[in-house]
C-alpha cells in the first residue's frame, strides 16, 4: 500500500516541492491553452499560451537544446534557459543525425522465467538502494543490467508514453515511464510481467501497471513505432512499446525507427551514468 501511495505522489498530479530540471528538450506541444514542454528526462513543464514574459511562442526553438528550467509545485515553468552541457543521453540523440544504411532488426529472445514464483524472486532481489528522485529510465537500466550480469536473465523494457491530451487533462508530470519486463510461464502460457520495484510489492501484469498510471483505466495502445506516439493526433491516453533490455531511453526507440540503429549490448558509459543518477 505504501508503494502505491508513493506512485500517486511521484507520478501523479499532487503538488510537490519546486524543482530545477536540467535536461534536453524532446518536444514542445500546444494543447488547449497550454504549451507542454517534454524534457528528455521524462518530466513535463506547463506554460500558458498567454504567458508573454518567458517568450512562450518561441519555445519550439528549444527542441533538442540542453536547458535549465525551474518548475513550481504545479509543474508550471517559472524560468527556462539554454545551458552548455552535454549528457550521455544527448550523445545518443546526436547519433540520430548521422545517416546509416537500413538493416533488419536483430533477433532478441528474452529469457522465459519458468513460473510466477521465480519471477517474484527476481522482483525481490532488485537493487533497493535507489534514489527516490531518480529517473525511471536509469533505475530500469540498472535493474536490467544487474540481473543480466549476475543471473544471465535477458529481460525486456516496457515504455508507457502518455499523450499530450492526457497529460494536459490531468496535469500529469511525466510523458513516459519505463520498467523492466519479464516473460513468465504461467500454466503453460507466457505472460508479460512488469518489474516496477519502486512503486509495487510484486510483479504486475501490463494492464495492472498501466492502470496505476492512467487514471481513466483506458487500455494503452500497443505500437512498434515510436513515431505513432510522437506524431499522432493524441486521441489515446497512452501508448506502449516493448524493447530489449539494452534500450535506455525513448531516444533509443526513435533511433531504431529512424536510423536502424539497434543496440545489441549494454553501453558501459550509459550504465555508469544510470548508476550515478539513480543509485
C-alpha angles and dihedrals in degrees: 000000000000091000092050090052089049090053090057091049097047103035102025138072103271115122117266134180117292113266145194116234120202109186145111116267117251097189146325120230131185115219128168099327097327137094111219112206109200111202120205090239088065101258124127126213124196127215126176115240086230092061107109104168094072095045094247094180089060097054092103088071089066095066109123092010126121108242142174112221131182114214126190125222090278093052091252112150110243096175137358132183138164118255134195101242135116127206130194089257091054089058087055091052092051090058088067090070093059112090117230136177114264114255135184115261112262116247110260117191115187120211113265108227108218097225145359087252090061091045088054089054088053089051095049095051095054112123106272096189096092127139107250091219092053128120117263093229091059095047091048092047093052093046093050093045094049093050090049096048096041103035105014092239115154107208129176132228125239117205122198113200118196118211124235091246091055093043092051095043096056097020090240112190098214131057095198142017129193137190138166115277126209131198106223129190105227113177093332094312124104111234127185113233126190119224101205097156097173094063106026143048098218144020111288133206112247091253092051088051096049091045087064090054103037109058093196089060088224112155114257114240114244116227138171094205124071089205090065087067098033099053104023127121089256096238092138125070094226147348131221129215128180121207142166121281088255092068109100107177139000087271088073092054091048091047091054093053099041102035106017090240107154121181115227099175141023118275108229090209089057092046091052091048091049093050091046094055102034108032 
